[in-house]
Amino acid sequence: MTVIIDASSLTAFLLEEENDDQENIRKLLIQRVCATELVITESCNAILTAIRRRPINEEQAEKALEVLLSFIDTNIKIFKESESLLNEA
């Protein structure tokens, strides 16, 4: 079964937001999920917004970005075209 992650779930995980889904998201990422390129862009924007609104500092943002980049092509399969992702799903 192909699991597609959205930006809000990925960002919540990266920013370690308190919610009931953290453990589920972690398990899915270990198994490997799929996403479009836009999810990466949206997640980066959410990290930047979090710095500006000050729920996180620059060190936390750098850590979140580091984790995000390490996930690409290992834990998150990126589809460059939405049509390919739809076919995979």
PDB file of N, CA, C and O in Angstrom:
ATOM      1  N   MET A   1       0.839  -1.173   0.000  1.00  0.00           N
ATOM      2  CA  MET A   1       0.000   0.000   0.000  1.00  0.00           C
ATOM      3  C   MET A   1       0.888   1.240   0.000  1.00  0.00           C
ATOM      4  O   MET A   1       1.828   1.341   0.788  1.00  0.00           O
ATOM      5  N   THR A   2       0.583   2.174  -0.882  1.00  0.00           N
ATOM      6  CA  THR A   2       1.319   3.425  -0.966  1.00  0.00           C
ATOM      7  C   THR A   2       0.687   4.444  -0.028  1.00  0.00           C
ATOM      8  O   THR A   2      -0.525   4.660  -0.050  1.00  0.00           O
ATOM      9  N   VAL A   3       1.521   5.064   0.795  1.00  0.00           N
ATOM     10  CA  VAL A   3       1.057   6.110   1.702  1.00  0.00           C
ATOM     11  C   VAL A   3       1.624   7.433   1.208  1.00  0.00           C
ATOM     12  O   VAL A   3       2.826   7.554   0.974  1.00  0.00           O
ATOM     13  N   ILE A   4       0.760   8.413   1.053  1.00  0.00           N
ATOM     14  CA  ILE A   4       1.163   9.742   0.606  1.00  0.00           C
ATOM     15  C   ILE A   4       1.056  10.686   1.794  1.00  0.00           C
ATOM     16  O   ILE A   4       0.000  10.797   2.417  1.00  0.00           O
ATOM     17  N   ILE A   5       2.156  11.366   2.102  1.00  0.00           N
ATOM     18  CA  ILE A   5       2.161  12.288   3.231  1.00  0.00           C
ATOM     19  C   ILE A   5       1.905  13.704   2.732  1.00  0.00           C
ATOM     20  O   ILE A   5       2.369  14.086   1.658  1.00  0.00           O
ATOM     21  N   ASP A   6       1.168  14.475   3.515  1.00  0.00           N
ATOM     22  CA  ASP A   6       0.937  15.869   3.156  1.00  0.00           C
ATOM     23  C   ASP A   6       1.864  16.764   3.970  1.00  0.00           C
ATOM     24  O   ASP A   6       2.491  16.323   4.933  1.00  0.00           O
ATOM     25  N   ALA A   7       1.935  18.014   3.569  1.00  0.00           N
ATOM     26  CA  ALA A   7       2.863  18.959   4.203  1.00  0.00           C
ATOM     27  C   ALA A   7       2.528  19.215   5.665  1.00  0.00           C
ATOM     28  O   ALA A   7       3.433  19.361   6.487  1.00  0.00           O
ATOM     29  N   SER A   8       1.264  19.270   5.997  1.00  0.00           N
ATOM     30  CA  SER A   8       0.908  19.573   7.384  1.00  0.00           C
ATOM     31  C   SER A   8       1.335  18.445   8.326  1.00  0.00           C
ATOM     32  O   SER A   8       1.807  18.706   9.433  1.00  0.00           O
ATOM     33  N   SER A   9       1.171  17.210   7.895  1.00  0.00           N
ATOM     34  CA  SER A   9       1.605  16.079   8.728  1.00  0.00           C
ATOM     35  C   SER A   9       3.117  16.032   8.842  1.00  0.00           C
ATOM     36  O   SER A   9       3.660  15.825   9.927  1.00  0.00           O
ATOM     37  N   LEU A  10       3.789  16.223   7.727  1.00  0.00           N
ATOM     38  CA  LEU A  10       5.246  16.195   7.728  1.00  0.00           C
ATOM     39  C   LEU A  10       5.805  17.327   8.586  1.00  0.00           C
ATOM     40  O   LEU A  10       6.730  17.115   9.370  1.00  0.00           O
ATOM     41  N   THR A  11       5.252  18.514   8.443  1.00  0.00           N
ATOM     42  CA  THR A  11       5.720  19.663   9.220  1.00  0.00           C
ATOM     43  C   THR A  11       5.462  19.471  10.706  1.00  0.00           C
ATOM     44  O   THR A  11       6.316  19.799  11.530  1.00  0.00           O
ATOM     45  N   ALA A  12       4.314  18.950  11.052  1.00  0.00           N
ATOM     46  CA  ALA A  12       4.011  18.690  12.465  1.00  0.00           C
ATOM     47  C   ALA A  12       5.045  17.740  13.060  1.00  0.00           C
ATOM     48  O   ALA A  12       5.477  17.912  14.200  1.00  0.00           O
ATOM     49  N   PHE A  13       5.435  16.742  12.283  1.00  0.00           N
ATOM     50  CA  PHE A  13       6.451  15.807  12.750  1.00  0.00           C
ATOM     51  C   PHE A  13       7.808  16.508  12.893  1.00  0.00           C
ATOM     52  O   PHE A  13       8.482  16.368  13.913  1.00  0.00           O
ATOM     53  N   LEU A  14       8.197  17.253  11.869  1.00  0.00           N
ATOM     54  CA  LEU A  14       9.502  17.918  11.877  1.00  0.00           C
ATOM     55  C   LEU A  14       9.638  18.925  13.007  1.00  0.00           C
ATOM     56  O   LEU A  14      10.705  19.059  13.606  1.00  0.00           O
ATOM     57  N   LEU A  15       8.551  19.633  13.295  1.00  0.00           N
ATOM     58  CA  LEU A  15       8.587  20.662  14.341  1.00  0.00           C
ATOM     59  C   LEU A  15       8.231  20.093  15.713  1.00  0.00           C
ATOM     60  O   LEU A  15       8.124  20.823  16.699  1.00  0.00           O
ATOM     61  N   GLU A  16       8.049  18.775  15.750  1.00  0.00           N
ATOM     62  CA  GLU A  16       7.758  18.059  16.996  1.00  0.00           C
ATOM     63  C   GLU A  16       6.548  18.654  17.723  1.00  0.00           C
ATOM     64  O   GLU A  16       6.548  18.824  18.942  1.00  0.00           O
ATOM     65  N   GLU A  17       5.520  18.963  16.930  1.00  0.00           N
ATOM     66  CA  GLU A  17       4.291  19.497  17.513  1.00  0.00           C
ATOM     67  C   GLU A  17       3.602  18.416  18.336  1.00  0.00           C
ATOM     68  O   GLU A  17       3.575  17.246  17.952  1.00  0.00           O
ATOM     69  N   GLU A  18       3.059  18.816  19.446  1.00  0.00           N
ATOM     70  CA  GLU A  18       2.357  17.878  20.323  1.00  0.00           C
ATOM     71  C   GLU A  18       1.021  17.503  19.693  1.00  0.00           C
ATOM     72  O   GLU A  18       0.121  18.334  19.569  1.00  0.00           O
ATOM     73  N   ASN A  19       0.907  16.241  19.299  1.00  0.00           N
ATOM     74  CA  ASN A  19      -0.377  15.728  18.814  1.00  0.00           C
ATOM     75  C   ASN A  19      -0.356  14.211  18.884  1.00  0.00           C
ATOM     76  O   ASN A  19       0.695  13.597  19.070  1.00  0.00           O
ATOM     77  N   ASP A  20      -1.503  13.631  18.735  1.00  0.00           N
ATOM     78  CA  ASP A  20      -1.644  12.180  18.859  1.00  0.00           C
ATOM     79  C   ASP A  20      -1.076  11.413  17.667  1.00  0.00           C
ATOM     80  O   ASP A  20      -0.908  10.196  17.735  1.00  0.00           O
ATOM     81  N   ASP A  21      -0.782  12.118  16.579  1.00  0.00           N
ATOM     82  CA  ASP A  21      -0.328  11.453  15.363  1.00  0.00           C
ATOM     83  C   ASP A  21       1.187  11.329  15.243  1.00  0.00           C
ATOM     84  O   ASP A  21       1.669  10.683  14.312  1.00  0.00           O
ATOM     85  N   GLN A  22       1.942  11.919  16.143  1.00  0.00           N
ATOM     86  CA  GLN A  22       3.404  11.908  16.040  1.00  0.00           C
ATOM     87  C   GLN A  22       3.963  10.491  15.862  1.00  0.00           C
ATOM     88  O   GLN A  22       4.786  10.251  14.979  1.00  0.00           O
ATOM     89  N   GLU A  23       3.521   9.576  16.689  1.00  0.00           N
ATOM     90  CA  GLU A  23       4.039   8.206  16.624  1.00  0.00           C
ATOM     91  C   GLU A  23       3.623   7.530  15.319  1.00  0.00           C
ATOM     92  O   GLU A  23       4.414   6.796  14.726  1.00  0.00           O
ATOM     93  N   ASN A  24       2.393   7.769  14.867  1.00  0.00           N
ATOM     94  CA  ASN A  24       1.936   7.184  13.602  1.00  0.00           C
ATOM     95  C   ASN A  24       2.743   7.723  12.420  1.00  0.00           C
ATOM     96  O   ASN A  24       3.117   6.973  11.518  1.00  0.00           O
ATOM     97  N   ILE A  25       3.004   9.027  12.436  1.00  0.00           N
ATOM     98  CA  ILE A  25       3.785   9.630  11.354  1.00  0.00           C
ATOM     99  C   ILE A  25       5.203   9.057  11.364  1.00  0.00           C
ATOM    100  O   ILE A  25       5.753   8.746  10.307  1.00  0.00           O
ATOM    101  N   ARG A  26       5.788   8.918  12.535  1.00  0.00           N
ATOM    102  CA  ARG A  26       7.132   8.350  12.652  1.00  0.00           C
ATOM    103  C   ARG A  26       7.170   6.943  12.059  1.00  0.00           C
ATOM    104  O   ARG A  26       8.089   6.608  11.312  1.00  0.00           O
ATOM    105  N   LYS A  27       6.185   6.127  12.387  1.00  0.00           N
ATOM    106  CA  LYS A  27       6.130   4.752  11.872  1.00  0.00           C
ATOM    107  C   LYS A  27       5.994   4.729  10.351  1.00  0.00           C
ATOM    108  O   LYS A  27       6.634   3.925   9.674  1.00  0.00           O
ATOM    109  N   LEU A  28       5.158   5.615   9.823  1.00  0.00           N
ATOM    110  CA  LEU A  28       4.984   5.678   8.375  1.00  0.00           C
ATOM    111  C   LEU A  28       6.273   6.112   7.681  1.00  0.00           C
ATOM    112  O   LEU A  28       6.633   5.569   6.636  1.00  0.00           O
ATOM    113  N   LEU A  29       6.966   7.092   8.265  1.00  0.00           N
ATOM    114  CA  LEU A  29       8.219   7.548   7.668  1.00  0.00           C
ATOM    115  C   LEU A  29       9.276   6.452   7.675  1.00  0.00           C
ATOM    116  O   LEU A  29      10.080   6.360   6.747  1.00  0.00           O
ATOM    117  N   ILE A  30       9.282   5.634   8.696  1.00  0.00           N
ATOM    118  CA  ILE A  30      10.220   4.516   8.753  1.00  0.00           C
ATOM    119  C   ILE A  30       9.931   3.533   7.621  1.00  0.00           C
ATOM    120  O   ILE A  30      10.851   2.989   7.009  1.00  0.00           O
ATOM    121  N   GLN A  31       8.646   3.312   7.349  1.00  0.00           N
ATOM    122  CA  GLN A  31       8.252   2.374   6.295  1.00  0.00           C
ATOM    123  C   GLN A  31       8.463   2.958   4.904  1.00  0.00           C
ATOM    124  O   GLN A  31       8.608   2.199   3.945  1.00  0.00           O
ATOM    125  N   ARG A  32       8.485   4.235   4.767  1.00  0.00           N
ATOM    126  CA  ARG A  32       8.658   5.023   3.551  1.00  0.00           C
ATOM    127  C   ARG A  32       7.307   5.477   3.006  1.00  0.00           C
ATOM    128  O   ARG A  32       6.380   4.683   2.847  1.00  0.00           O
ATOM    129  N   VAL A  33       7.226   6.755   2.729  1.00  0.00           N
ATOM    130  CA  VAL A  33       6.016   7.361   2.203  1.00  0.00           C
ATOM    131  C   VAL A  33       6.344   8.043   0.877  1.00  0.00           C
ATOM    132  O   VAL A  33       7.504   8.126   0.474  1.00  0.00           O
ATOM    133  N   CYS A  34       5.315   8.522   0.220  1.00  0.00           N
ATOM    134  CA  CYS A  34       5.468   9.250  -1.035  1.00  0.00           C
ATOM    135  C   CYS A  34       4.972  10.682  -0.842  1.00  0.00           C
ATOM    136  O   CYS A  34       4.156  10.965   0.035  1.00  0.00           O
ATOM    137  N   ALA A  35       5.487  11.573  -1.685  1.00  0.00           N
ATOM    138  CA  ALA A  35       5.055  12.970  -1.644  1.00  0.00           C
ATOM    139  C   ALA A  35       5.397  13.636  -2.971  1.00  0.00           C
ATOM    140  O   ALA A  35       6.234  13.145  -3.728  1.00  0.00           O
ATOM    141  N   THR A  36       4.746  14.747  -3.237  1.00  0.00           N
ATOM    142  CA  THR A  36       5.109  15.552  -4.400  1.00  0.00           C
ATOM    143  C   THR A  36       6.198  16.532  -3.979  1.00  0.00           C
ATOM    144  O   THR A  36       6.439  16.735  -2.789  1.00  0.00           O
ATOM    145  N   GLU A  37       6.843  17.127  -4.953  1.00  0.00           N
ATOM    146  CA  GLU A  37       7.862  18.138  -4.666  1.00  0.00           C
ATOM    147  C   GLU A  37       7.276  19.289  -3.856  1.00  0.00           C
ATOM    148  O   GLU A  37       7.963  19.889  -3.030  1.00  0.00           O
ATOM    149  N   LEU A  38       6.023  19.588  -4.093  1.00  0.00           N
ATOM    150  CA  LEU A  38       5.369  20.702  -3.411  1.00  0.00           C
ATOM    151  C   LEU A  38       5.344  20.508  -1.896  1.00  0.00           C
ATOM    152  O   LEU A  38       5.411  21.486  -1.152  1.00  0.00           O
ATOM    153  N   VAL A  39       5.250  19.286  -1.439  1.00  0.00           N
ATOM    154  CA  VAL A  39       5.243  19.004  -0.001  1.00  0.00           C
ATOM    155  C   VAL A  39       6.552  19.474   0.640  1.00  0.00           C
ATOM    156  O   VAL A  39       6.544  19.991   1.757  1.00  0.00           O
ATOM    157  N   ILE A  40       7.659  19.300  -0.054  1.00  0.00           N
ATOM    158  CA  ILE A  40       8.951  19.731   0.466  1.00  0.00           C
ATOM    159  C   ILE A  40       8.988  21.255   0.547  1.00  0.00           C
ATOM    160  O   ILE A  40       9.413  21.818   1.556  1.00  0.00           O
ATOM    161  N   THR A  41       8.544  21.911  -0.509  1.00  0.00           N
ATOM    162  CA  THR A  41       8.512  23.375  -0.524  1.00  0.00           C
ATOM    163  C   THR A  41       7.606  23.915   0.571  1.00  0.00           C
ATOM    164  O   THR A  41       7.970  24.859   1.271  1.00  0.00           O
ATOM    165  N   GLU A  42       6.428  23.319   0.720  1.00  0.00           N
ATOM    166  CA  GLU A  42       5.483  23.770   1.750  1.00  0.00           C
ATOM    167  C   GLU A  42       6.041  23.537   3.153  1.00  0.00           C
ATOM    168  O   GLU A  42       5.841  24.363   4.043  1.00  0.00           O
ATOM    169  N   SER A  43       6.729  22.435   3.355  1.00  0.00           N
ATOM    170  CA  SER A  43       7.308  22.145   4.666  1.00  0.00           C
ATOM    171  C   SER A  43       8.420  23.141   4.999  1.00  0.00           C
ATOM    172  O   SER A  43       8.522  23.606   6.135  1.00  0.00           O
ATOM    173  N   CYS A  44       9.239  23.461   4.021  1.00  0.00           N
ATOM    174  CA  CYS A  44      10.289  24.469   4.235  1.00  0.00           C
ATOM    175  C   CYS A  44       9.677  25.827   4.571  1.00  0.00           C
ATOM    176  O   CYS A  44      10.168  26.534   5.451  1.00  0.00           O
ATOM    177  N   ASN A  45       8.618  26.183   3.878  1.00  0.00           N
ATOM    178  CA  ASN A  45       7.935  27.444   4.158  1.00  0.00           C
ATOM    179  C   ASN A  45       7.342  27.449   5.571  1.00  0.00           C
ATOM    180  O   ASN A  45       7.392  28.467   6.262  1.00  0.00           O
ATOM    181  N   ALA A  46       6.790  26.331   5.993  1.00  0.00           N
ATOM    182  CA  ALA A  46       6.223  26.235   7.347  1.00  0.00           C
ATOM    183  C   ALA A  46       7.314  26.383   8.409  1.00  0.00           C
ATOM    184  O   ALA A  46       7.084  26.988   9.457  1.00  0.00           O
ATOM    185  N   ILE A  47       8.488  25.836   8.143  1.00  0.00           N
ATOM    186  CA  ILE A  47       9.608  25.984   9.078  1.00  0.00           C
ATOM    187  C   ILE A  47      10.012  27.450   9.159  1.00  0.00           C
ATOM    188  O   ILE A  47      10.245  27.967  10.252  1.00  0.00           O
ATOM    189  N   LEU A  48      10.098  28.121   8.023  1.00  0.00           N
ATOM    190  CA  LEU A  48      10.432  29.549   7.994  1.00  0.00           C
ATOM    191  C   LEU A  48       9.379  30.371   8.739  1.00  0.00           C
ATOM    192  O   LEU A  48       9.717  31.284   9.494  1.00  0.00           O
ATOM    193  N   THR A  49       8.132  30.051   8.528  1.00  0.00           N
ATOM    194  CA  THR A  49       7.044  30.756   9.212  1.00  0.00           C
ATOM    195  C   THR A  49       7.125  30.542  10.721  1.00  0.00           C
ATOM    196  O   THR A  49       6.867  31.463  11.496  1.00  0.00           O
ATOM    197  N   ALA A  50       7.480  29.344  11.133  1.00  0.00           N
ATOM    198  CA  ALA A  50       7.608  29.046  12.568  1.00  0.00           C
ATOM    199  C   ALA A  50       8.715  29.882  13.211  1.00  0.00           C
ATOM    200  O   ALA A  50       8.587  30.303  14.361  1.00  0.00           O
ATOM    201  N   ILE A  51       9.801  30.122  12.471  1.00  0.00           N
ATOM    202  CA  ILE A  51      10.865  30.985  13.005  1.00  0.00           C
ATOM    203  C   ILE A  51      10.327  32.407  13.179  1.00  0.00           C
ATOM    204  O   ILE A  51      10.541  33.041  14.213  1.00  0.00           O
ATOM    205  N   ARG A  52       9.637  32.890  12.172  1.00  0.00           N
ATOM    206  CA  ARG A  52       9.117  34.264  12.203  1.00  0.00           C
ATOM    207  C   ARG A  52       8.104  34.471  13.323  1.00  0.00           C
ATOM    208  O   ARG A  52       8.059  35.531  13.947  1.00  0.00           O
ATOM    209  N   ARG A  53       7.305  33.463  13.566  1.00  0.00           N
ATOM    210  CA  ARG A  53       6.282  33.569  14.619  1.00  0.00           C
ATOM    211  C   ARG A  53       6.836  33.196  15.985  1.00  0.00           C
ATOM    212  O   ARG A  53       6.158  33.356  17.000  1.00  0.00           O
ATOM    213  N   ARG A  54       8.041  32.710  16.009  1.00  0.00           N
ATOM    214  CA  ARG A  54       8.821  32.405  17.203  1.00  0.00           C
ATOM    215  C   ARG A  54       8.397  31.193  18.039  1.00  0.00           C
ATOM    216  O   ARG A  54       8.756  31.120  19.214  1.00  0.00           O
ATOM    217  N   PRO A  55       7.652  30.247  17.479  1.00  0.00           N
ATOM    218  CA  PRO A  55       7.481  29.040  18.292  1.00  0.00           C
ATOM    219  C   PRO A  55       8.755  28.190  18.299  1.00  0.00           C
ATOM    220  O   PRO A  55       8.937  27.333  19.163  1.00  0.00           O
ATOM    221  N   ILE A  56       9.648  28.447  17.304  1.00  0.00           N
ATOM    222  CA  ILE A  56      10.931  27.751  17.286  1.00  0.00           C
ATOM    223  C   ILE A  56      12.043  28.772  17.042  1.00  0.00           C
ATOM    224  O   ILE A  56      11.801  29.867  16.534  1.00  0.00           O
ATOM    225  N   ASN A  57      13.259  28.392  17.413  1.00  0.00           N
ATOM    226  CA  ASN A  57      14.400  29.269  17.146  1.00  0.00           C
ATOM    227  C   ASN A  57      15.153  28.761  15.911  1.00  0.00           C
ATOM    228  O   ASN A  57      14.791  27.738  15.330  1.00  0.00           O
ATOM    229  N   GLU A  58      16.196  29.483  15.522  1.00  0.00           N
ATOM    230  CA  GLU A  58      16.933  29.114  14.316  1.00  0.00           C
ATOM    231  C   GLU A  58      17.600  27.747  14.435  1.00  0.00           C
ATOM    232  O   GLU A  58      17.669  27.004  13.456  1.00  0.00           O
ATOM    233  N   GLU A  59      18.083  27.416  15.604  1.00  0.00           N
ATOM    234  CA  GLU A  59      18.717  26.108  15.805  1.00  0.00           C
ATOM    235  C   GLU A  59      17.708  24.978  15.583  1.00  0.00           C
ATOM    236  O   GLU A  59      18.021  23.977  14.940  1.00  0.00           O
ATOM    237  N   GLN A  60      16.501  25.146  16.119  1.00  0.00           N
ATOM    238  CA  GLN A  60      15.455  24.138  15.936  1.00  0.00           C
ATOM    239  C   GLN A  60      15.048  24.050  14.459  1.00  0.00           C
ATOM    240  O   GLN A  60      14.785  22.963  13.946  1.00  0.00           O
ATOM    241  N   ALA A  61      15.000  25.191  13.790  1.00  0.00           N
ATOM    242  CA  ALA A  61      14.644  25.218  12.372  1.00  0.00           C
ATOM    243  C   ALA A  61      15.704  24.500  11.540  1.00  0.00           C
ATOM    244  O   ALA A  61      15.376  23.735  10.634  1.00  0.00           O
ATOM    245  N   GLU A  62      16.972  24.750  11.850  1.00  0.00           N
ATOM    246  CA  GLU A  62      18.047  24.078  11.126  1.00  0.00           C
ATOM    247  C   GLU A  62      17.979  22.562  11.324  1.00  0.00           C
ATOM    248  O   GLU A  62      18.210  21.800  10.385  1.00  0.00           O
ATOM    249  N   LYS A  63      17.669  22.137  12.523  1.00  0.00           N
ATOM    250  CA  LYS A  63      17.531  20.699  12.814  1.00  0.00           C
ATOM    251  C   LYS A  63      16.368  20.104  12.011  1.00  0.00           C
ATOM    252  O   LYS A  63      16.500  19.031  11.422  1.00  0.00           O
ATOM    253  N   ALA A  64      15.223  20.811  11.990  1.00  0.00           N
ATOM    254  CA  ALA A  64      14.058  20.337  11.238  1.00  0.00           C
ATOM    255  C   ALA A  64      14.380  20.238   9.750  1.00  0.00           C
ATOM    256  O   ALA A  64      14.002  19.268   9.093  1.00  0.00           O
ATOM    257  N   LEU A  65      15.075  21.236   9.222  1.00  0.00           N
ATOM    258  CA  LEU A  65      15.454  21.215   7.810  1.00  0.00           C
ATOM    259  C   LEU A  65      16.436  20.080   7.527  1.00  0.00           C
ATOM    260  O   LEU A  65      16.337  19.412   6.497  1.00  0.00           O
ATOM    261  N   GLU A  66      17.362  19.867   8.418  1.00  0.00           N
ATOM    262  CA  GLU A  66      18.327  18.772   8.278  1.00  0.00           C
ATOM    263  C   GLU A  66      17.609  17.420   8.229  1.00  0.00           C
ATOM    264  O   GLU A  66      17.923  16.570   7.396  1.00  0.00           O
ATOM    265  N   VAL A  67      16.655  17.238   9.118  1.00  0.00           N
ATOM    266  CA  VAL A  67      15.886  15.987   9.133  1.00  0.00           C
ATOM    267  C   VAL A  67      15.091  15.846   7.837  1.00  0.00           C
ATOM    268  O   VAL A  67      15.069  14.774   7.231  1.00  0.00           O
ATOM    269  N   LEU A  68      14.440  16.927   7.416  1.00  0.00           N
ATOM    270  CA  LEU A  68      13.668  16.893   6.174  1.00  0.00           C
ATOM    271  C   LEU A  68      14.550  16.478   5.000  1.00  0.00           C
ATOM    272  O   LEU A  68      14.183  15.591   4.229  1.00  0.00           O
ATOM    273  N   LEU A  69      15.690  17.105   4.867  1.00  0.00           N
ATOM    274  CA  LEU A  69      16.581  16.794   3.748  1.00  0.00           C
ATOM    275  C   LEU A  69      17.097  15.362   3.812  1.00  0.00           C
ATOM    276  O   LEU A  69      17.296  14.727   2.777  1.00  0.00           O
ATOM    277  N   SER A  70      17.312  14.853   5.015  1.00  0.00           N
ATOM    278  CA  SER A  70      17.777  13.469   5.148  1.00  0.00           C
ATOM    279  C   SER A  70      16.690  12.466   4.763  1.00  0.00           C
ATOM    280  O   SER A  70      16.999  11.340   4.373  1.00  0.00           O
ATOM    281  N   PHE A  71      15.431  12.861   4.870  1.00  0.00           N
ATOM    282  CA  PHE A  71      14.320  11.976   4.518  1.00  0.00           C
ATOM    283  C   PHE A  71      14.125  11.824   3.011  1.00  0.00           C
ATOM    284  O   PHE A  71      13.629  10.799   2.543  1.00  0.00           O
ATOM    285  N   ILE A  72      14.516  12.845   2.260  1.00  0.00           N
ATOM    286  CA  ILE A  72      14.264  12.830   0.819  1.00  0.00           C
ATOM    287  C   ILE A  72      15.011  11.665   0.178  1.00  0.00           C
ATOM    288  O   ILE A  72      16.218  11.499   0.356  1.00  0.00           O
ATOM    289  N   ASP A  73      14.267  10.876  -0.563  1.00  0.00           N
ATOM    290  CA  ASP A  73      14.752   9.698  -1.287  1.00  0.00           C
ATOM    291  C   ASP A  73      15.145   8.531  -0.380  1.00  0.00           C
ATOM    292  O   ASP A  73      15.527   7.475  -0.883  1.00  0.00           O
ATOM    293  N   THR A  74      15.061   8.692   0.924  1.00  0.00           N
ATOM    294  CA  THR A  74      15.279   7.545   1.807  1.00  0.00           C
ATOM    295  C   THR A  74      13.962   7.164   2.460  1.00  0.00           C
ATOM    296  O   THR A  74      13.498   6.034   2.311  1.00  0.00           O
ATOM    297  N   ASN A  75      13.358   8.095   3.182  1.00  0.00           N
ATOM    298  CA  ASN A  75      12.085   7.842   3.849  1.00  0.00           C
ATOM    299  C   ASN A  75      10.901   8.411   3.068  1.00  0.00           C
ATOM    300  O   ASN A  75       9.760   7.985   3.248  1.00  0.00           O
ATOM    301  N   ILE A  76      11.189   9.371   2.208  1.00  0.00           N
ATOM    302  CA  ILE A  76      10.134   9.992   1.399  1.00  0.00           C
ATOM    303  C   ILE A  76      10.518   9.881  -0.072  1.00  0.00           C
ATOM    304  O   ILE A  76      11.529  10.431  -0.509  1.00  0.00           O
ATOM    305  N   LYS A  77       9.700   9.169  -0.816  1.00  0.00           N
ATOM    306  CA  LYS A  77       9.906   9.081  -2.260  1.00  0.00           C
ATOM    307  C   LYS A  77       9.221  10.286  -2.894  1.00  0.00           C
ATOM    308  O   LYS A  77       8.010  10.461  -2.767  1.00  0.00           O
ATOM    309  N   ILE A  78      10.003  11.111  -3.574  1.00  0.00           N
ATOM    310  CA  ILE A  78       9.476  12.341  -4.157  1.00  0.00           C
ATOM    311  C   ILE A  78       9.081  12.096  -5.605  1.00  0.00           C
ATOM    312  O   ILE A  78       9.857  11.560  -6.395  1.00  0.00           O
ATOM    313  N   PHE A  79       7.861  12.498  -5.936  1.00  0.00           N
ATOM    314  CA  PHE A  79       7.380  12.431  -7.305  1.00  0.00           C
ATOM    315  C   PHE A  79       7.449  13.826  -7.899  1.00  0.00           C
ATOM    316  O   PHE A  79       6.907  14.781  -7.342  1.00  0.00           O
ATOM    317  N   LYS A  80       8.112  13.930  -9.017  1.00  0.00           N
ATOM    318  CA  LYS A  80       8.294  15.227  -9.650  1.00  0.00           C
ATOM    319  C   LYS A  80       7.039  15.678 -10.389  1.00  0.00           C
ATOM    320  O   LYS A  80       6.866  16.867 -10.657  1.00  0.00           O
ATOM    321  N   GLU A  81       6.191  14.759 -10.709  1.00  0.00           N
ATOM    322  CA  GLU A  81       4.944  15.091 -11.391  1.00  0.00           C
ATOM    323  C   GLU A  81       3.780  14.481 -10.634  1.00  0.00           C
ATOM    324  O   GLU A  81       3.831  13.319 -10.232  1.00  0.00           O
ATOM    325  N   SER A  82       2.748  15.255 -10.444  1.00  0.00           N
ATOM    326  CA  SER A  82       1.581  14.764  -9.706  1.00  0.00           C
ATOM    327  C   SER A  82       0.949  13.555 -10.372  1.00  0.00           C
ATOM    328  O   SER A  82       0.440  12.668  -9.686  1.00  0.00           O
ATOM    329  N   GLU A  83       0.974  13.506 -11.709  1.00  0.00           N
ATOM    330  CA  GLU A  83       0.361  12.381 -12.410  1.00  0.00           C
ATOM    331  C   GLU A  83       1.048  11.069 -12.025  1.00  0.00           C
ATOM    332  O   GLU A  83       0.375  10.053 -11.849  1.00  0.00           O
ATOM    333  N   SER A  84       2.365  11.076 -11.894  1.00  0.00           N
ATOM    334  CA  SER A  84       3.088   9.875 -11.492  1.00  0.00           C
ATOM    335  C   SER A  84       2.654   9.428 -10.100  1.00  0.00           C
ATOM    336  O   SER A  84       2.507   8.236  -9.832  1.00  0.00           O
ATOM    337  N   LEU A  85       2.455  10.392  -9.232  1.00  0.00           N
ATOM    338  CA  LEU A  85       2.032  10.081  -7.864  1.00  0.00           C
ATOM    339  C   LEU A  85       0.635   9.484  -7.870  1.00  0.00           C
ATOM    340  O   LEU A  85       0.367   8.534  -7.134  1.00  0.00           O
ATOM    341  N   LEU A  86      -0.248  10.017  -8.679  1.00  0.00           N
ATOM    342  CA  LEU A  86      -1.608   9.483  -8.765  1.00  0.00           C
ATOM    343  C   LEU A  86      -1.586   8.047  -9.272  1.00  0.00           C
ATOM    344  O   LEU A  86      -2.327   7.197  -8.777  1.00  0.00           O
ATOM    345  N   ASN A  87      -0.746   7.780 -10.248  1.00  0.00           N
ATOM    346  CA  ASN A  87      -0.640   6.412 -10.765  1.00  0.00           C
ATOM    347  C   ASN A  87      -0.094   5.470  -9.701  1.00  0.00           C
ATOM    348  O   ASN A  87      -0.560   4.337  -9.581  1.00  0.00           O
ATOM    349  N   GLU A  88       0.899   5.928  -8.920  1.00  0.00           N
ATOM    350  CA  GLU A  88       1.484   5.118  -7.856  1.00  0.00           C
ATOM    351  C   GLU A  88       0.450   4.821  -6.768  1.00  0.00           C
ATOM    352  O   GLU A  88       0.384   3.708  -6.247  1.00  0.00           O
ATOM    353  N   ALA A  89      -0.351   5.827  -6.436  1.00  0.00           N
ATOM    354  CA  ALA A  89      -1.369   5.653  -5.384  1.00  0.00           C
ATOM    355  C   ALA A  89      -2.433   4.681  -5.855  1.00  0.00           C
ATOM    356  O   ALA A  89      -3.379   4.398  -5.120  1.00  0.00           O
TER     357      ALA A  89
END
